[in-house]
Amino acid sequence: MYALSKLEIITYLNGHNDDELFSLADQVKGKVFGNEVYLRAIVEFSNVCNKKCFYCGLRAPNSKINRYRLDLPTIIEAAETAVLNGARTIVLQSGDDFSYSRNQIGELVRSIKDSHDVAVTLSIGDRGLDEYAYWFECGADRCLIKLETSNPELYKQIRSGESFNERLNRLESLRLMGYEIGSGIIVGLPDSNIKDILQDILFLTDLKLDMIAAGPFVPHPDTPFADAGAGDLLQSYRVTALLRILNPKTNIPATSALDSFDQRGRELGLGRGCNVIMPSVTPSAHRADYNIYPGKNSVAIDVSDSLAQAKNMIRSLNLIPSLSKGSSKRSSNNVQ
């Protein structure tokens, strides 16, 4: 593991040697993951959300969005098609939508796990710990709980008064249950600065996460941050590169937000420390409605095409789409 001082991190964040930083991050990634890139197929099964986060297009007060909920057979069919097209991890993602019961989510997990040798990741928000414990018993392997910032006051602001510590405690509780856990930040949030980014990097590293995501802020026109300036794409790459160097074994995705700035955004991310791609396999009729930020899922394509494009992009970089589940290399429950 590489050690970087706060001064070194700040120096890199200020852009004093991007070539050196990105090269080092790519070397660290290569030593741990070789040429493999993990695929995570995301089924975004509902864009209904009870939250009021200032940065997100799914926020409850947004009346301009076309809301949808997929029924269980449709979700299972999307997962099935993804598996048949080579996905070994299925991510079930939604807004904070409590219309799906504990038993329904459990049924989804059991159905996917009983039918296929895949990992199942949950990204469904602030559900009860008893529910998460039940879903773990049903076979769920991983859980994503984004923090978006490590600054408790900024967190309270962007999430309409919610508690940072409650969110963090949920994340730690899921780790204790046995889940592989992931979290992440948004780089360039309004009212954040370079010291906040430094703190984010150190904080996420201290959490010893199985997955870390860091994508640039993209302002959404139907949120309170509509007029805020967008994040800096290059700064986002610096953050993921630094996270890779400090967290060699952690899975780090090239997020879809990168493509909102540059159509080759995720390609560049894979050469700067990232080792995961997460294509959406949401049915094409609803994919564009999962509109967290402008540009996300903007092209409606079939599940098979989505995964094929991801694989082709990986191969074009002389990398290999992995056939493994991509389990955490820092987890004691590592099953490839």
Secondary structure, DSSP 8 states (H G I E B T S, - for coil): -----HHHHHHHHTTS-HHHHHHHHHHHHHHHHTTEEEE-EEEEEE-------TT-TT-TT-TTS---B--HHHHHHHHHHHHHTT-SEEEEEESS-TTS-HHHHHHHHHHHHHHSS-EEEEE--S--HHHHHHHHHHT--EEE---B-S-HHHHHHHTTT--HHHHHHHHHHHHHHT-EEEEEEEET-TT--HHHHHHHHHHHHHTT-SEEEEEE----TTSTTTTS----HHHHHHHHHHHHHH-TTSB-B--THHHHH-TTHHHHHHTTT--EE--B-S-HHHHTT--SSTTTT-S---HHHHHHHHHHHHHHTT-EE--S----TT-TT---
